[in-house]
């Protein structure tokens, strides 16, 4: 029963992502998601009270998958051993770019609904939690958190610019984003 529920939730979120790509957030509806997912509308409402809650859940799933991808790329024979900052920055930025090009719904709802929530704070906290040990930082340190919040905000703004400039992501802007992050985080 629980597995069927999990599968149904996955189909609902997949349908939500597809419809976001096709019609955008404003046109998204719980009824359209139910039809696309092949489930009764009541099933959608069992999980989500409205389209905002559904998009938030999609954003959370995107963030979880992103962090899984980063973790997998950073895992080596040493496990959670320290890694050079250059490697960490490359992986963090490259995995975001990879998801941008391959993950349905990611264009509009990467880790949060633009203009309606503050996803970057959550992203910064999750990245700090994941990367602190690898970078020799204390995840409870307020300055480390501030550094990650600023880094995520800067990277978000610059990567938005990269994709406004070039639909595939302007390589020069992406390279400068990585350079900026390495310099800032190296302090």
C-alpha positions as CSV (number, residue, x, y, z in Angstrom):
1,X,0.0,0.0,0.0
2,X,2.8,2.4,0.9
3,X,4.7,1.6,-2.2
4,X,1.6,2.3,-4.4
5,X,1.2,5.6,-2.6
6,X,4.8,6.5,-3.2
7,X,4.5,5.6,-6.9
8,X,1.3,7.6,-7.2
9,X,3.0,10.6,-5.6
10,X,5.9,10.3,-8.0
11,X,3.5,10.2,-11.0
12,X,1.8,13.3,-9.7
13,X,5.1,15.2,-9.4
14,X,6.3,14.0,-12.8
15,X,3.0,15.2,-14.3
16,X,3.4,18.5,-12.5
17,X,6.9,18.9,-13.9
18,X,5.8,18.1,-17.5
19,X,2.9,20.5,-17.3
20,X,5.2,23.3,-16.0
21,X,7.5,22.8,-19.0
22,X,4.5,22.8,-21.4
23,X,2.3,25.6,-20.0
24,X,4.1,27.4,-17.2
25,X,3.2,27.9,-13.5
26,X,0.2,30.2,-14.1
27,X,-1.6,27.6,-16.2
28,X,-0.8,24.7,-13.9
29,X,-3.9,23.2,-12.2
30,X,-4.4,20.2,-9.9
31,X,-7.1,18.9,-12.4
32,X,-4.6,18.9,-15.3
33,X,-2.0,17.2,-13.1
34,X,-4.5,14.5,-12.1
35,X,-5.4,13.9,-15.8
36,X,-1.8,13.7,-16.9
37,X,-0.8,11.4,-14.0
38,X,-3.8,9.2,-14.6
39,X,-5.1,9.5,-11.1
40,X,-8.4,10.7,-9.6
41,X,-8.4,14.4,-8.6
42,X,-8.9,13.2,-5.0
43,X,-5.5,11.5,-5.1
44,X,-3.9,14.8,-5.9
45,X,-5.7,16.6,-3.1
46,X,-4.7,13.7,-0.7
47,X,-1.1,14.9,-1.1
48,X,-1.5,18.6,-2.0
49,X,-4.0,21.3,-1.0
50,X,-3.2,23.4,-4.1
51,X,-0.8,23.9,-7.0
52,X,1.6,25.9,-4.8
53,X,2.0,22.9,-2.4
54,X,2.5,20.6,-5.4
55,X,5.2,22.9,-6.9
56,X,6.9,23.2,-3.5
57,X,7.0,19.4,-3.3
58,X,8.5,19.3,-6.8
59,X,11.1,21.8,-5.7
60,X,12.0,19.7,-2.6
61,X,12.3,16.6,-4.8
62,X,14.6,18.5,-7.1
63,X,16.8,19.7,-4.3
64,X,17.0,16.1,-2.8
65,X,17.9,14.7,-6.2
66,X,20.5,17.5,-6.8
67,X,22.1,16.8,-3.4
68,X,22.2,13.1,-4.2
69,X,23.9,13.8,-7.5
70,X,26.5,16.1,-5.8
71,X,27.1,13.5,-3.1
72,X,27.6,10.8,-5.6
73,X,30.0,12.9,-7.6
74,X,32.0,13.9,-4.6
75,X,32.2,10.3,-3.1
76,X,35.5,8.8,-3.6
77,X,37.5,6.0,-2.1
78,X,38.1,8.1,1.0
79,X,34.4,8.6,1.6
80,X,33.7,12.0,3.2
81,X,37.4,13.1,3.2
82,X,38.4,16.6,2.5
83,X,38.3,17.7,-1.1
84,X,39.9,20.6,-2.9
85,X,37.6,23.6,-3.1
86,X,38.0,23.7,-6.9
87,X,36.5,20.2,-7.2
88,X,33.6,21.0,-4.9
89,X,32.7,24.2,-6.8
90,X,33.0,22.4,-10.2
91,X,30.7,19.6,-9.0
92,X,28.1,21.9,-7.3
93,X,27.8,24.1,-10.4
94,X,28.0,21.4,-13.0
95,X,25.3,19.3,-11.4
96,X,23.0,22.3,-11.3
97,X,23.6,22.9,-15.0
98,X,23.1,19.2,-15.8
99,X,19.7,19.2,-14.0
100,X,18.7,22.4,-15.7
101,X,19.1,20.7,-19.1
102,X,17.6,17.3,-18.2
103,X,15.1,17.6,-15.4
104,X,11.5,18.2,-16.3
105,X,10.0,21.3,-14.6
106,X,13.5,22.5,-13.4
107,X,13.4,25.5,-15.7
108,X,10.6,27.1,-13.7
109,X,10.8,25.4,-10.4
110,X,14.4,24.4,-9.6
111,X,14.5,24.5,-5.8
112,X,11.5,26.8,-5.2
113,X,8.8,28.9,-6.8
114,X,10.5,32.1,-8.1
115,X,9.2,35.2,-6.3
116,X,7.0,33.2,-3.9
117,X,9.5,31.6,-1.5
118,X,13.0,31.9,-0.2
119,X,14.5,28.6,-1.5
120,X,18.1,29.9,-1.5
121,X,18.3,29.9,2.3
122,X,17.2,26.3,2.4
123,X,19.6,25.4,-0.4
124,X,22.5,27.1,1.4
125,X,21.7,25.2,4.7
126,X,21.5,21.9,2.9
127,X,24.7,22.5,1.0
128,X,26.5,23.6,4.1
129,X,25.4,20.5,5.9
130,X,26.6,18.3,3.0
131,X,29.9,20.1,2.3
132,X,31.1,21.3,5.7
133,X,33.1,18.3,6.5
134,X,34.6,18.1,3.0
135,X,35.7,21.7,3.2
136,X,36.9,21.6,6.8
137,X,34.0,23.9,8.1
138,X,31.9,23.8,11.2
139,X,28.3,23.6,10.0
140,X,27.1,25.3,13.2
141,X,29.3,28.3,12.6
142,X,27.2,31.4,11.8
143,X,29.9,32.9,9.5
144,X,30.1,29.7,7.5
145,X,26.3,29.8,7.0
146,X,26.5,33.4,6.0
147,X,29.2,32.6,3.5
148,X,27.1,29.8,2.0
149,X,24.0,32.0,1.8
150,X,25.9,34.7,-0.1
151,X,27.5,32.1,-2.3
152,X,24.2,30.5,-3.2
153,X,22.5,33.9,-3.8
154,X,25.4,35.0,-6.1
155,X,25.5,31.7,-8.0
156,X,21.7,31.8,-8.4
157,X,21.8,35.3,-9.9
158,X,24.8,34.6,-12.2
159,X,23.4,31.3,-13.4
160,X,20.1,33.0,-14.2
161,X,22.1,35.4,-16.3
162,X,24.0,32.6,-18.0
163,X,20.7,31.0,-19.1
164,X,19.1,34.3,-20.1
165,X,22.2,35.0,-22.3
166,X,22.2,31.5,-23.8
167,X,19.5,28.8,-23.5
168,X,22.2,26.2,-23.0
169,X,24.0,28.3,-20.4
170,X,26.6,30.9,-21.5
171,X,30.0,29.1,-20.9
172,X,31.8,32.4,-20.2
173,X,29.3,33.4,-17.5
174,X,29.3,29.8,-16.0
175,X,33.2,29.9,-15.9
176,X,33.1,33.3,-14.2
177,X,30.5,32.0,-11.7
178,X,32.8,29.2,-10.7
179,X,35.8,31.6,-10.5
180,X,33.8,34.0,-8.2
181,X,32.7,31.1,-6.0
182,X,36.2,29.7,-5.6
183,X,37.6,33.1,-4.8
184,X,34.9,34.0,-2.3
185,X,34.8,30.6,-0.6
186,X,38.6,30.4,-0.4
187,X,38.7,33.3,2.0
